[in-house]
Amino acid sequence: MKGVKPSQAQTCDRCFGIGYDASGYACTCTAPASVARVGRRIPKHPQPPRPERWRDYLKDLARAMLLVIAAMFISAVTVALMAR
C-alpha cells in the first residue's frame, strides 16, 4: 500500500492495511499523501519582449495598415467610377 508503512499496515485494527477505516475516512496510521503541483508557474519578474520581437510586431502592424489603406483607396476609386 502506498503511503502506509508495512509495520503499521499489518498491525492496524481500523483499516487492515488498506488506508481507510470503515466510515471511508483516511486512517490515522497512513502517512499524508504527496500532491503534485497543478498549473504553470508565473515568473515573479517577467522579462520585457526582446527588441527584435517588437520590431517584427511593428512591421506586421505597418503591413496590415498599408493593406487597409489600399483597400480603402480601391473602394473610393470604385465609388468614384460608379458615380460617373
N, CA, C and O atoms as a GROMACS GRO file, in nm:
protein
  336
    1MET      N    1   0.085  -0.118   0.000
    1MET     CA    2   0.000   0.000   0.000
    1MET      C    3   0.088   0.123   0.000
    1MET      O    4   0.183   0.131   0.078
    2LYS      N    5   0.060   0.215  -0.085
    2LYS     CA    6   0.139   0.337  -0.094
    2LYS      C    7   0.104   0.431   0.021
    2LYS      O    8  -0.013   0.456   0.047
    3GLY      N    9   0.206   0.483   0.088
    3GLY     CA   10   0.183   0.577   0.197
    3GLY      C   11   0.166   0.511   0.332
    3GLY      O   12   0.161   0.580   0.434
    4VAL      N   13   0.157   0.379   0.336
    4VAL     CA   14   0.141   0.308   0.462
    4VAL      C   15   0.268   0.231   0.490
    4VAL      O   16   0.316   0.157   0.404
    5LYS      N   17   0.322   0.247   0.607
    5LYS     CA   18   0.441   0.172   0.644
    5LYS      C   19   0.401   0.027   0.666
    5LYS      O   20   0.297   0.000   0.725
    6PRO      N   21   0.484  -0.069   0.620
    6PRO     CA   22   0.446  -0.210   0.632
    6PRO      C   23   0.420  -0.254   0.776
    6PRO      O   24   0.331  -0.335   0.801
    7SER      N   25   0.497  -0.203   0.869
    7SER     CA   26   0.477  -0.245   1.007
    7SER      C   27   0.344  -0.195   1.062
    7SER      O   28   0.279  -0.264   1.140
    8GLN      N   29   0.302  -0.075   1.021
    8GLN     CA   30   0.175  -0.022   1.068
    8GLN      C   31   0.058  -0.088   0.996
    8GLN      O   32  -0.046  -0.112   1.058
    9ALA      N   33   0.072  -0.117   0.868
    9ALA     CA   34  -0.038  -0.175   0.792
    9ALA      C   35  -0.074  -0.313   0.842
    9ALA      O   36  -0.191  -0.352   0.839
   10GLN      N   37   0.023  -0.387   0.887
   10GLN     CA   38  -0.005  -0.522   0.934
   10GLN      C   39  -0.069  -0.521   1.072
   10GLN      O   40  -0.143  -0.613   1.106
   11THR      N   41  -0.042  -0.418   1.152
   11THR     CA   42  -0.092  -0.417   1.289
   11THR      C   43  -0.212  -0.326   1.309
   11THR      O   44  -0.266  -0.322   1.420
   12CYS      N   45  -0.257  -0.252   1.208
   12CYS     CA   46  -0.368  -0.157   1.226
   12CYS      C   47  -0.500  -0.233   1.234
   12CYS      O   48  -0.534  -0.312   1.146
   13ASP      N   49  -0.575  -0.208   1.342
   13ASP     CA   50  -0.704  -0.274   1.362
   13ASP      C   51  -0.818  -0.203   1.290
   13ASP      O   52  -0.922  -0.263   1.266
   14ARG      N   53  -0.800  -0.076   1.256
   14ARG     CA   54  -0.908   0.002   1.197
   14ARG      C   55  -0.918  -0.014   1.046
   14ARG      O   56  -1.029  -0.024   0.992
   15CYS      N   57  -0.803  -0.016   0.975
   15CYS     CA   58  -0.810  -0.018   0.828
   15CYS      C   59  -0.761  -0.149   0.767
   15CYS      O   60  -0.782  -0.172   0.648
   16PHE      N   61  -0.697  -0.234   0.845
   16PHE     CA   62  -0.644  -0.362   0.798
   16PHE      C   63  -0.552  -0.347   0.678
   16PHE      O   64  -0.548  -0.434   0.590
   17GLY      N   65  -0.477  -0.235   0.674
   17GLY     CA   66  -0.376  -0.216   0.570
   17GLY      C   67  -0.423  -0.149   0.443
   17GLY      O   68  -0.343  -0.128   0.352
   18ILE      N   69  -0.552  -0.114   0.433
   18ILE     CA   70  -0.598  -0.051   0.309
   18ILE      C   71  -0.588   0.101   0.315
   18ILE      O   72  -0.595   0.167   0.211
   19GLY      N   73  -0.573   0.160   0.435
   19GLY     CA   74  -0.556   0.304   0.448
   19GLY      C   75  -0.682   0.380   0.481
   19GLY      O   76  -0.674   0.499   0.512
   20TYR      N   77  -0.799   0.314   0.475
   20TYR     CA   78  -0.927   0.380   0.506
   20TYR      C   79  -0.999   0.298   0.612
   20TYR      O   80  -0.994   0.175   0.611
   21ASP      N   81  -1.065   0.368   0.702
   21ASP     CA   82  -1.140   0.295   0.804
   21ASP      C   83  -1.279   0.261   0.751
   21ASP      O   84  -1.308   0.286   0.634
   22ALA      N   85  -1.364   0.204   0.835
   22ALA     CA   86  -1.495   0.156   0.791
   22ALA      C   87  -1.586   0.269   0.744
   22ALA      O   88  -1.674   0.246   0.661
   23SER      N   89  -1.566   0.391   0.796
   23SER     CA   90  -1.653   0.501   0.755
   23SER      C   91  -1.608   0.567   0.625
   23SER      O   92  -1.679   0.654   0.573
   24GLY      N   93  -1.492   0.528   0.572
   24GLY     CA   94  -1.445   0.583   0.446
   24GLY      C   95  -1.342   0.692   0.459
   24GLY      O   96  -1.289   0.739   0.359
   25TYR      N   97  -1.313   0.734   0.581
   25TYR     CA   98  -1.213   0.837   0.603
   25TYR      C   99  -1.074   0.775   0.609
   25TYR      O  100  -1.059   0.656   0.636
   26ALA      N  101  -0.972   0.857   0.582
   26ALA     CA  102  -0.835   0.809   0.588
   26ALA      C  103  -0.801   0.768   0.730
   26ALA      O  104  -0.834   0.836   0.827
   27CYS      N  105  -0.734   0.657   0.740
   27CYS     CA  106  -0.696   0.604   0.872
   27CYS      C  107  -0.580   0.685   0.928
   27CYS      O  108  -0.501   0.743   0.853
   28THR      N  109  -0.568   0.688   1.059
   28THR     CA  110  -0.461   0.764   1.123
   28THR      C  111  -0.326   0.696   1.110
   28THR      O  112  -0.224   0.758   1.141
   29CYS      N  113  -0.323   0.572   1.065
   29CYS     CA  114  -0.194   0.504   1.051
   29CYS      C  115  -0.124   0.539   0.921
   29CYS      O  116  -0.006   0.506   0.905
   30THR      N  117  -0.191   0.602   0.828
   30THR     CA  118  -0.132   0.633   0.698
   30THR      C  119  -0.058   0.766   0.704
   30THR      O  120  -0.093   0.856   0.779
   31ALA      N  121   0.044   0.774   0.624
   31ALA     CA  122   0.119   0.899   0.611
   31ALA      C  123   0.043   0.991   0.516
   31ALA      O  124  -0.027   0.943   0.427
   32PRO      N  125   0.054   1.122   0.532
   32PRO     CA  126  -0.015   1.212   0.439
   32PRO      C  127   0.035   1.195   0.296
   32PRO      O  128   0.155   1.174   0.273
   33ALA      N  129  -0.056   1.202   0.202
   33ALA     CA  130  -0.021   1.182   0.061
   33ALA      C  131   0.050   1.305   0.006
   33ALA      O  132   0.021   1.418   0.046
   34SER      N  133   0.143   1.281  -0.085
   34SER     CA  134   0.208   1.394  -0.152
   34SER      C  135   0.128   1.428  -0.277
   34SER      O  136   0.086   1.339  -0.352
   35VAL      N  137   0.106   1.555  -0.299
   35VAL     CA  138   0.022   1.602  -0.409
   35VAL      C  139   0.108   1.678  -0.508
   35VAL      O  140   0.193   1.759  -0.469
   36ALA      N  141   0.087   1.652  -0.636
   36ALA     CA  142   0.163   1.721  -0.740
   36ALA      C  143   0.112   1.863  -0.758
   36ALA      O  144  -0.006   1.890  -0.736
   37ARG      N  145   0.201   1.953  -0.797
   37ARG     CA  146   0.161   2.091  -0.825
   37ARG      C  147   0.084   2.095  -0.956
   37ARG      O  148   0.117   2.025  -1.052
   38VAL      N  149  -0.017   2.178  -0.959
   38VAL     CA  150  -0.101   2.191  -1.077
   38VAL      C  151  -0.089   2.333  -1.129
   38VAL      O  152  -0.083   2.428  -1.050
   39GLY      N  153  -0.086   2.348  -1.259
   39GLY     CA  154  -0.079   2.481  -1.319
   39GLY      C  155   0.063   2.518  -1.354
   39GLY      O  156   0.159   2.453  -1.313
   40ARG      N  157   0.075   2.624  -1.429
   40ARG     CA  158   0.208   2.668  -1.470
   40ARG      C  159   0.256   2.779  -1.380
   40ARG      O  160   0.176   2.854  -1.322
   41ARG      N  161   0.384   2.789  -1.368
   41ARG     CA  162   0.442   2.893  -1.284
   41ARG      C  163   0.447   3.025  -1.359
   41ARG      O  164   0.480   3.030  -1.478
   42ILE      N  165   0.416   3.131  -1.290
   42ILE     CA  166   0.427   3.264  -1.346
   42ILE      C  167   0.549   3.328  -1.282
   42ILE      O  168   0.556   3.338  -1.160
   43PRO      N  169   0.644   3.372  -1.362
   43PRO     CA  170   0.765   3.430  -1.302
   43PRO      C  171   0.733   3.557  -1.224
   43PRO      O  172   0.643   3.632  -1.260
   44LYS      N  173   0.809   3.579  -1.116
   44LYS     CA  174   0.785   3.697  -1.033
   44LYS      C  175   0.824   3.825  -1.105
   44LYS      O  176   0.760   3.929  -1.088
   45HIS      N  177   0.929   3.818  -1.186
   45HIS     CA  178   0.978   3.935  -1.258
   45HIS      C  179   0.985   3.901  -1.407
   45HIS      O  180   1.092   3.864  -1.456
   46PRO      N  181   0.872   3.914  -1.480
   46PRO     CA  182   0.875   3.879  -1.623
   46PRO      C  183   0.964   3.975  -1.701
   46PRO      O  184   0.970   4.094  -1.673
   47GLN      N  185   1.031   3.920  -1.798
   47GLN     CA  186   1.120   3.999  -1.882
   47GLN      C  187   1.040   4.065  -1.995
   47GLN      O  188   0.948   4.003  -2.048
   48PRO      N  189   1.072   4.189  -2.032
   48PRO     CA  190   1.003   4.252  -2.145
   48PRO      C  191   1.044   4.182  -2.275
   48PRO      O  192   1.149   4.119  -2.281
   49PRO      N  193   0.961   4.193  -2.377
   49PRO     CA  194   0.996   4.128  -2.503
   49PRO      C  195   1.126   4.185  -2.560
   49PRO      O  196   1.159   4.303  -2.544
   50ARG      N  197   1.198   4.098  -2.626
   50ARG     CA  198   1.325   4.141  -2.684
   50ARG      C  199   1.300   4.243  -2.794
   50ARG      O  200   1.194   4.242  -2.856
   51PRO      N  201   1.396   4.333  -2.820
   51PRO     CA  202   1.375   4.437  -2.922
   51PRO      C  203   1.345   4.380  -3.060
   51PRO      O  204   1.266   4.438  -3.135
   52GLU      N  205   1.405   4.268  -3.095
   52GLU     CA  206   1.379   4.210  -3.228
   52GLU      C  207   1.234   4.169  -3.241
   52GLU      O  208   1.176   4.181  -3.349
   53ARG      N  209   1.174   4.122  -3.133
   53ARG     CA  210   1.037   4.074  -3.138
   53ARG      C  211   0.940   4.191  -3.159
   53ARG      O  212   0.849   4.180  -3.241
   54TRP      N  213   0.957   4.302  -3.086
   54TRP     CA  214   0.862   4.411  -3.105
   54TRP      C  215   0.883   4.478  -3.238
   54TRP      O  216   0.789   4.536  -3.293
   55ARG      N  217   1.004   4.472  -3.293
   55ARG     CA  218   1.023   4.526  -3.429
   55ARG      C  219   0.947   4.443  -3.530
   55ARG      O  220   0.889   4.497  -3.624
   56ASP      N  221   0.947   4.312  -3.512
   56ASP     CA  222   0.869   4.226  -3.601
   56ASP      C  223   0.720   4.257  -3.590
   56ASP      O  224   0.650   4.262  -3.691
   57TYR      N  225   0.672   4.277  -3.466
   57TYR     CA  226   0.531   4.311  -3.448
   57TYR      C  227   0.498   4.444  -3.514
   57TYR      O  228   0.391   4.460  -3.572
   58LEU      N  229   0.589   4.540  -3.505
   58LEU     CA  230   0.566   4.670  -3.565
   58LEU      C  231   0.563   4.660  -3.718
   58LEU      O  232   0.482   4.726  -3.783
   59LYS      N  233   0.650   4.577  -3.775
   59LYS     CA  234   0.647   4.556  -3.920
   59LYS      C  235   0.516   4.493  -3.964
   59LYS      O  236   0.459   4.534  -4.065
   60ASP      N  237   0.467   4.394  -3.888
   60ASP     CA  238   0.339   4.332  -3.922
   60ASP      C  239   0.224   4.432  -3.912
   60ASP      O  240   0.133   4.431  -3.995
   61LEU      N  241   0.229   4.517  -3.811
   61LEU     CA  242   0.126   4.619  -3.796
   61LEU      C  243   0.129   4.717  -3.913
   61LEU      O  244   0.023   4.753  -3.966
   62ALA      N  245   0.246   4.760  -3.955
   62ALA     CA  246   0.259   4.853  -4.067
   62ALA      C  247   0.208   4.788  -4.196
   62ALA      O  248   0.142   4.854  -4.276
   63ARG      N  249   0.239   4.662  -4.215
   63ARG     CA  250   0.193   4.591  -4.335
   63ARG      C  251   0.041   4.582  -4.336
   63ARG      O  252  -0.022   4.603  -4.440
   64ALA      N  253  -0.019   4.552  -4.222
   64ALA     CA  254  -0.165   4.542  -4.213
   64ALA      C  255  -0.229   4.680  -4.238
   64ALA      O  256  -0.332   4.688  -4.304
   65MET      N  257  -0.169   4.785  -4.185
   65MET     CA  258  -0.224   4.918  -4.207
   65MET      C  259  -0.216   4.957  -4.355
   65MET      O  260  -0.309   5.019  -4.407
   66LEU      N  261  -0.108   4.922  -4.422
   66LEU     CA  262  -0.098   4.951  -4.566
   66LEU      C  263  -0.204   4.875  -4.645
   66LEU      O  264  -0.259   4.929  -4.741
   67LEU      N  265  -0.231   4.752  -4.607
   67LEU     CA  266  -0.337   4.676  -4.676
   67LEU      C  267  -0.473   4.741  -4.655
   67LEU      O  268  -0.553   4.747  -4.749
   68VAL      N  269  -0.500   4.789  -4.537
   68VAL     CA  270  -0.629   4.855  -4.510
   68VAL      C  271  -0.639   4.985  -4.589
   68VAL      O  272  -0.745   5.014  -4.646
   69ILE      N  273  -0.533   5.063  -4.595
   69ILE     CA  274  -0.534   5.188  -4.671
   69ILE      C  275  -0.552   5.160  -4.820
   69ILE      O  276  -0.625   5.232  -4.888
   70ALA      N  277  -0.486   5.053  -4.871
   70ALA     CA  278  -0.503   5.017  -5.012
   70ALA      C  279  -0.647   4.975  -5.040
   70ALA      O  280  -0.702   5.013  -5.143
   71ALA      N  281  -0.708   4.899  -4.950
   71ALA     CA  282  -0.847   4.858  -4.969
   71ALA      C  283  -0.940   4.978  -4.967
   71ALA      O  284  -1.036   4.983  -5.044
   72MET      N  285  -0.914   5.076  -4.880
   72MET     CA  286  -0.996   5.196  -4.876
   72MET      C  287  -0.980   5.277  -5.004
   72MET      O  288  -1.078   5.332  -5.055
   73PHE      N  289  -0.858   5.285  -5.056
   73PHE     CA  290  -0.834   5.359  -5.181
   73PHE      C  291  -0.906   5.292  -5.298
   73PHE      O  292  -0.966   5.360  -5.381
   74ILE      N  293  -0.899   5.159  -5.304
   74ILE     CA  294  -0.966   5.087  -5.414
   74ILE      C  295  -1.117   5.106  -5.405
   74ILE      O  296  -1.183   5.125  -5.507
   75SER      N  297  -1.173   5.102  -5.284
   75SER     CA  298  -1.316   5.122  -5.271
   75SER      C  299  -1.356   5.266  -5.305
   75SER      O  300  -1.464   5.288  -5.359
   76ALA      N  301  -1.272   5.364  -5.275
   76ALA     CA  302  -1.300   5.503  -5.312
   76ALA      C  303  -1.297   5.520  -5.463
   76ALA      O  304  -1.381   5.590  -5.519
   77VAL      N  305  -1.202   5.458  -5.528
   77VAL     CA  306  -1.194   5.465  -5.676
   77VAL      C  307  -1.316   5.399  -5.737
   77VAL      O  308  -1.371   5.449  -5.835
   78THR      N  309  -1.359   5.286  -5.682
   78THR     CA  310  -1.477   5.216  -5.733
   78THR      C  311  -1.602   5.302  -5.720
   78THR      O  312  -1.682   5.308  -5.812
   79VAL      N  313  -1.619   5.367  -5.608
   79VAL     CA  314  -1.735   5.454  -5.589
   79VAL      C  315  -1.730   5.572  -5.684
   79VAL      O  316  -1.832   5.614  -5.738
   80ALA      N  317  -1.611   5.627  -5.705
   80ALA     CA  318  -1.598   5.742  -5.794
   80ALA      C  319  -1.629   5.702  -5.937
   80ALA      O  320  -1.692   5.780  -6.010
   81LEU      N  321  -1.588   5.583  -5.980
   81LEU     CA  322  -1.616   5.538  -6.116
   81LEU      C  323  -1.764   5.505  -6.135
   81LEU      O  324  -1.819   5.524  -6.244
   82MET      N  325  -1.828   5.458  -6.031
   82MET     CA  326  -1.971   5.425  -6.042
   82MET      C  327  -2.056   5.551  -6.046
   82MET      O  328  -2.167   5.550  -6.100
   83ALA      N  329  -2.006   5.661  -5.990
   83ALA     CA  330  -2.081   5.786  -5.986
   83ALA      C  331  -2.085   5.853  -6.124
   83ALA      O  332  -2.175   5.934  -6.150
   84ARG      N  333  -1.993   5.823  -6.208
   84ARG     CA  334  -1.990   5.887  -6.339
   84ARG      C  335  -2.101   5.849  -6.429
   84ARG      O  336  -2.109   5.897  -6.542
   0.00000   0.00000   0.00000
